Amino acid sequence: MSEQAAWDGAHVRAWLERQSVKARRDQDVATRHGRDREDEFDQALAREYVCRRSCNDAATHAQDGFLAHLKGLLAQGEHHITGAHDDRRIQRQVRACLQSLVKKAKTNSGFDSFARF
């Protein structure tokens, strides 16, 4: 059995910041393609929103605190995000991003790869 790596809040913050930058780039690409890519735009907007809301010292300092922060965002229910093309779709995307981050935070894995959310 392999031992789980220690929680590194600074690394998680760096991962979240990189994902936020990637999400903004994805939004720009989707905007250039117009109406055909509205779903991709909303998905990238949701990723940026989640990363921005989660990327701070207080939230990422400890693994338990980060999980509590993410679960609090999930419990919040509705998230008000300007610029979305479809409100229902953006809410669904935010929940999916939060659930994905909860899984990563529980296992403390997946923050090594900057390539994927």
C-alpha positions as CSV (number, residue, x, y, z in Angstrom):
1,M,0.0,0.0,0.0
2,S,1.4,3.4,-0.9
3,E,1.4,6.2,1.6
4,Q,-0.7,9.2,0.8
5,A,1.3,12.4,0.2
6,A,1.1,15.3,2.6
7,W,-1.3,18.1,1.8
8,D,0.4,21.0,0.1
9,G,-1.8,24.1,0.2
10,A,0.6,26.2,-1.9
11,H,0.7,23.5,-4.6
12,V,-3.1,23.3,-4.6
13,R,-3.4,27.1,-4.9
14,A,-0.9,27.1,-7.8
15,W,-3.0,24.4,-9.5
16,L,-6.2,26.4,-9.0
17,E,-4.6,29.5,-10.4
18,R,-3.3,27.7,-13.5
19,Q,-6.7,26.2,-14.0
20,S,-8.3,29.6,-13.8
21,V,-5.9,31.0,-16.4
22,K,-6.7,28.0,-18.7
23,A,-10.4,28.5,-18.2
24,R,-10.1,32.2,-19.3
25,R,-8.2,31.1,-22.4
26,D,-10.9,28.5,-23.1
27,Q,-13.5,31.2,-22.8
28,D,-11.7,33.4,-25.3
29,V,-11.5,30.5,-27.8
30,A,-15.2,29.7,-27.3
31,T,-16.1,33.4,-27.8
32,R,-14.2,33.5,-31.1
33,H,-16.2,30.6,-32.4
34,G,-19.5,32.2,-31.5
35,R,-22.8,30.5,-30.8
36,D,-21.5,27.0,-31.7
37,R,-19.4,27.0,-28.6
38,E,-21.7,28.5,-25.9
39,D,-21.6,25.2,-24.0
40,E,-17.8,25.2,-23.9
41,F,-17.8,28.9,-22.8
42,D,-20.2,28.2,-19.9
43,Q,-18.1,25.2,-18.9
44,A,-14.9,27.3,-18.8
45,L,-16.7,30.1,-17.0
46,A,-17.8,27.6,-14.3
47,R,-14.3,26.3,-13.9
48,E,-12.9,29.8,-13.6
49,Y,-15.6,30.7,-11.0
50,V,-14.9,27.6,-8.9
51,C,-11.1,28.1,-9.0
52,R,-11.4,31.8,-8.1
53,R,-13.7,31.1,-5.2
54,S,-11.4,28.3,-3.9
55,C,-8.0,29.8,-4.5
56,N,-7.1,31.5,-1.2
57,D,-4.8,30.8,1.7
58,A,-7.7,30.2,4.2
59,A,-9.4,27.7,2.0
60,T,-6.4,25.7,0.8
61,H,-4.3,25.8,4.0
62,A,-5.5,22.5,5.3
63,Q,-7.1,19.5,3.5
64,D,-10.1,19.4,5.9
65,G,-10.6,23.2,5.5
66,F,-10.5,22.9,1.8
67,L,-13.1,20.1,1.8
68,A,-15.3,22.2,4.1
69,H,-15.0,25.2,1.8
70,L,-16.0,23.1,-1.3
71,K,-18.9,21.5,0.5
72,G,-20.1,24.9,1.6
73,L,-20.0,26.1,-2.0
74,L,-22.0,22.9,-3.0
75,A,-24.5,23.6,-0.3
76,Q,-24.9,27.2,-1.4
77,G,-27.1,25.9,-4.2
78,E,-27.4,28.7,-6.7
79,H,-24.3,30.6,-7.8
80,H,-24.8,34.0,-9.5
81,I,-22.4,34.3,-12.4
82,T,-22.6,37.0,-14.9
83,G,-21.9,36.4,-18.6
84,A,-23.3,32.9,-18.8
85,H,-25.3,31.9,-21.8
86,D,-27.6,29.4,-20.0
87,D,-28.2,29.7,-16.3
88,R,-29.2,26.1,-15.8
89,R,-26.2,24.8,-17.6
90,I,-23.8,27.0,-15.7
91,Q,-25.3,25.9,-12.4
92,R,-24.9,22.3,-13.5
93,Q,-21.3,22.9,-14.6
94,V,-20.4,24.6,-11.3
95,R,-21.7,21.7,-9.3
96,A,-19.8,19.2,-11.5
97,C,-16.6,21.2,-11.0
98,L,-17.1,21.4,-7.3
99,Q,-17.8,17.6,-7.1
100,S,-14.7,16.9,-9.1
101,L,-12.6,19.1,-6.7
102,V,-14.1,17.4,-3.7
103,K,-13.0,14.0,-5.1
104,K,-9.5,15.4,-5.7
105,A,-9.3,16.9,-2.3
106,K,-10.5,13.8,-0.5
107,T,-7.8,11.6,-2.1
108,N,-5.3,14.4,-2.3
109,S,-4.6,13.4,-5.9
110,G,-5.0,15.0,-9.3
111,F,-3.3,18.3,-8.4
112,D,0.0,17.1,-10.0
113,S,-1.2,17.4,-13.5
114,F,-1.7,21.0,-14.7
115,A,-3.0,19.7,-18.1
116,R,-6.5,18.7,-16.9
117,F,-9.1,19.8,-14.5
